[in-house]
Amino acid sequence: MGRILLITDDPVRSLGLQGDLSDGLSCEIHDLRAAAAPVGTPTAIVTDVLDLGTASVERLRRLLVQIRHGVPLVVLLPTDSPRTRLVGVALGATHTLCAPIDIDHLRDRLGAQRPPSPVAAHVEEPVPACAVRMAAEVRGFYASVFVADQPITPAVIDNGTQAIDVAIRDTGIRDWIRAVRQFDDATHQHCLLVAGLAAAFATSLGLGVQERHRVTKAALLHDVGKIHIPAAILNKPGRLDDTEMAVMRLHPEKGYSMLAEQGFEQQMLLVVRSHHEMLDGSGYPDRLKGRDIPDLVRLVTVCDIHAALIEQRPYRAPMASEAAYAILEGMAGRLDPAIVGAFRPVVAAFAPQALAQG
């Protein structure tokens, strides 16, 4: 296998793990608190860090930037929760394993991994028929349910959410994006891109079935208020002027009012109302700041902005996914940096296909 580097915040505690891994493998312990980085490039890295506070995670992140160079990374988590899994994904983990650690499983993960092979030159292939069919079915659902003066209930939205979950599971985020970008209706295209990205993000974070459903459902609902925005504004083949933009910015409040008495959970209503809020208070409609913006809203906002940047519009080509992600990173102070960092694996999963303009 080569040389395994075991990074820990307690070398004494990790001696047992080192012994378990050293049976047939070369395993070297590195103290996360050491002043100097380890010499040489390992063939795989395992982190055994109990303190996942901000300072410790940032120290680990900086160390990995220095030494990883694309090799596999297994992050061991002391507890299994969305927050700890978010740390693993933000660090760029190949795998995350939660305590108690199954040594055989860990050894299998290390033995199965190899440094990534060079990416072959991309050749654009047709969108698979199953992806086109699933996207069309979900678009039909959206068009039939998101209609002015027609009640929208949690049960109905659950059905649409399940359809998107199945589509992302069966087709993958790359083909979902390619299929949805063929739609000529800007609103349908955008909402289904956001929902697909959210479903893929929830899966990437390792969330459970119920949590994945909740995230996807929130994303599917987020722009429901656009039902009450004139079609001439929604589908304008050009940029909106100031007056049109003022009308467009009414959609969060209109969506919130639509759903407030329909039995939706408060967290869903907050996503609908607050997905354009920014941490620095520069968003709308309520100019919320910092802790006033819940985590679910922050997550959907990242998916929303990224979708808007990569989608096809009559007046511009879709932005390359890496360029769009760079914009997210450049919004420090406005977007949650932990969520932006955790979103990178989703971008990496669809980048080869999504970048193609053909």
Secondary structure, DSSP 4 states (H G I P E B T S, - for coil): --EEEEEES-TTTTHHHHHHHTSSSEEEEEETT-SSPPSS--SEEEEE-S--SHHHHHHHHHHHHHH-TT--EEEEESS-SHHHHHHHHHTT-SEEEESSP-HHHHHHHHHH--PPPPPPPP---PPPHHHHHHHHHHHHHHHHHS-TTS---HHHHHHHHHHHHHHHHHHHHHHHHHHHTT-S-HHHHHHHHHHHHHHHHHHHTT--HHHHHHHHHHHHHTTGGGGGS-HHHHT-SS---HHHHHHHTTHHHHHHHHHTTTT--HHHHHHHHHTT--TTS-SSSS---GGGS-HHHHHHHHHHHHHHHHS-BTTBPPPPHHHHHHHHHTTBTTB-HHHHHHHHHHHHHHHHHHT---
